Amino acid sequence: MDIINIYDTVKKLLMAYPELRDNDHRLVINVWAEQDSRLLKKGCSFMYFAALYRDGKLSSSESITRSRRKLQEEFEHLRGVGYTERQNEQNNVKKQIKELTNRSIKD
């Protein structure tokens, strides 16, 4: 999958559906539905989905969430309610890792 297309699709969805800004699971599902509309049809089988994913015809969830993070970093208006909370938690995790590293060096 082309990262520019993923980025553009994620941006379009974040602008149109603010509820996706704080829910990666819903965002990923919506991106996949954009990439193959047959996934929205009633009776679409798991095997069909699995074949698309296996064959690289659907973006990886990692690429989608990476695009979301980059967009929210660049465009404040695309940030969800949980953005600040995630940033604070990220800083907390960094602090804990630094403490563990310092402890390992001393041991």
Secondary structure, DSSP 8 states (H G I E B T S, - for coil): --HHHHHHHHHHHHHH-GGGGG-HHHHHHHHHHHH-GGGGSTT--HHHHHHHHHTT-S--HHHHHHHHHHHHHH-GGG--TTHHHHHHHHHHHHHHHHHHHHHHHH-
